[in-house]
Amino acid sequence: MEYRKRPEYSPSYLFSELKSNYKISDRFSTEETWDTVARTVAFKENVNLFWVIKRINGSLYLLIPKKYLSDIQISETDTKKHITEKTLTNAELKCGLRINHMHTLENVVDIIKPVPTPRYADYFSESLEEIFVTTKEYYVHHDKNIPQWIFCIRGHGTIKEAIAYLSIQGFRTLLTFLETKIRTKLFYYDSCYDIGINSDLVYADLAKKIDKNYSFPITDTACLD
């Protein structure tokens, strides 16, 4: 078996490929915008120049574009601040994420060290309360600027077991959180076997007309079983 190193393309090269191959509208084709997108693909050691990296747990990290922080007027210093108190900072209330309760990583090597691969990504659905500022917390702080979220997730699916790399229960946990803890504007997911048996397992309460519903649109790209 021949080993070939993965080619490393610069963001500018990826940007030009995106424009030529996908005929991106000029409205969305500013190099500044796609530079951010490209750097998620060309993930190199200088990633810290463009992102603030936060550790949520041993399997999950949060990458915040510095350009976004600048747009919403949160300084990098305030973003990297770490606290252990239960109170929320102004930066956290502003972006809707508990960024000051997460440790900041200054070295990208700390991310790419191998960890045991879990069967499902339930480490995400189990950590939602550690990531997001909830609607209730905004009320407690008398802050009316509650963010609205659009969620997009993608991952492998398995019949009767998983959707978008979340276990069936983990997926339901995510939906419940989106409905009851934060303001969700749209939820989109892309996974194998997300329509059919798996959707019955997730939305069974709706099918039985039990008092269970979601206040936000749910859309998916489906692979039927």
N, C-alpha and C positions, 0 to 999 in steps of 0.2 A: 504494500500500500504506500502510495507516495503522499508525503505531507506537503501541502502548499500553504504558505502564509497568506492570511486574508489581506487583500489589497487595502491600503489606507488612502482614501481620497480626501482632498481638502474640501472644506465647506463650499468654497466658490465653485469647485468642479461639480459637486452634488447639486448646487443651486442651478447651474447651467443645464444639467441633465434633467432636473425636474421641469424646468421651463420648456425644454425642447420636446421631451417625451410625453408630458401630460398637458401641454398647452394651457398652462396656468394663466388665469385672468390677471391682467395688469394690476387689478385692484388688490390681489393677494401676492403679487410677485416681487415685492420689494426685497432687495438682497438682505436687508436687516432682518426681516421676518424669517426668511428661509435659512439664514445663517444660524438662527436659533434651532430650527428644525434639523438642519444638517449636523449640528454638533451633538445631537442625540444619537446619530449614526456613527459619526467619526469621533468616538469617545476616547479621548487621549488624556495624557497626564495634565494637560493645561486646562482641563475642564473647569477647574476652580476659578479661572479668569472670567467665566461666563455664567457660572451657576454657584449658588450657595447650597452645600450638600448637608443634609440633616439625617441623622441616624434615628430611625423609629424603633427597630429591633434588629436582631442579627440577620434577618432575611429581607428587611424592607428599609428603603432609603427614600428620602424626599429631595428632589432636585428643584430648586426655585431659580428661575432665570433672573439674573441681576437687572436686566432691562425691565422686567415686569416690576421688580421692587422699586426701581427708579420711577416708573410710570405712576405708581400709587404712592410715591413719596415716603418710602420706608428706607432708612439708611441701612447700609450693609452692617454697620456697627450694631444697630438695634436688632437686626435680624440674627446676628451671631450671639447675642446676649443669652446666657443660660440661667434659668431660675428653677428653684425646687418648690417654691410656694404655690399654693393652689390658685392664687389670684392670677388674672390674665393681664397681659401687657397691652398697651395701645397698639403695638405692632401686630399682635395676635388678633385683636378685635378688628383691625383694619383689613387683614388679609383672610381672616376666617380659619386660620391654621394655628395650631399650638406650637409655633416655631421656637419659642423661647423655652419650651419644656423639652426640647430635643437637643442633643449634643451636635455641634457643628464638626464636620470632618474637613480637615485642611489638606489631607493627603488622599488622593484618589485610590491609591493602592489599598487603602483600608476597605474600600468597597469591593474590589475584585478578588480579594482573598477567598478561596473556596470555602463553602459552608455545606453541611449535609443538605441535600436537596429534599425538601418535604414533598409528600405525595400531592398535596393540594396547597393552594395559596391562601388558606384560611388564616394565616398569620396577618393578612390584610383585613379581612372582615372582623377578626378578633381585636384589631387595634384601632378601629374607627374612632372610638372615644378619645384615644390618645392623639389623634391627628387633627380632628376638626373641632372648632368652637361651635357648640350647639346653640340652637335658637333660644333655649331656656337661659343659657349663660348671657346672651345679649340682653334679654329682659332683665336679668339680675343687675347688669351693669347700666341699665337704662339707655342702652344704645339701640337706636332704631335703624341703623345702617346694617341690616342683616343681609349677607351675601346670598345670591341664588346660584346654585351649582348645576353644571351640565356634566354628567358622568359618561365616560366612554371606556369600556373595558374589553379586552380581547384575550382569548386563551383557549386551550384545548378543552374539549368536552368528552364525556364518557356516558353511555346510556346507563341510567339509574344511579349514577355516581357523581358527575361533575358537570358544571357549566362554566366556561371561561376560566378554567383552572381553579374554580372554587367548588368545594363540595356542595351538594344540594342544600344542606343545612347552612353552609357558609354563604351561599347565594341568597337564601331567604333572610339570613341575618343582615346582609347588605341592604336588601330591599326595605326591611323594617327600619333600619337606621335612616335611609334616605327619606322615608315617609315621616318618621316621628321625631328625628333629632335635628335635622337641618332643613333648609328650604331647597328643594330639588326642582329644577325647571325641566330637565329632560334626562332620561337614562337610556343609553344605547349600549348594546353588547353584541359581540361577534364570536360565535363559538360553534363547534360541531355539535350536533344532536341537541340543539337548544329548543327545537320544536318537536312535539310528539310526547313521548313518555316523560322526558325531563320537564317539559313545560307543565304537564299535568301534576307532577310532583311539586312543582314550585307554586303553581296558581290553583291548586285543588280547591282552596277555600272559595275562590271566585267562581269556579265551575259549580260548586255546591250551593252558591248564592248565600253563603254565610257572610256575616257582616265583616267583610275584609275587602278593602279596595285601596287603590293608590291614586293620589291627587296629581300625579305628574305623568306625562306621556312616557311610555316604554316602547322602544323599537329595537329590532335586532336584524342581523343578517343570519339567516337560518340555513342549517344543514339538517334535513329531515331524517328521522330514523325509520 
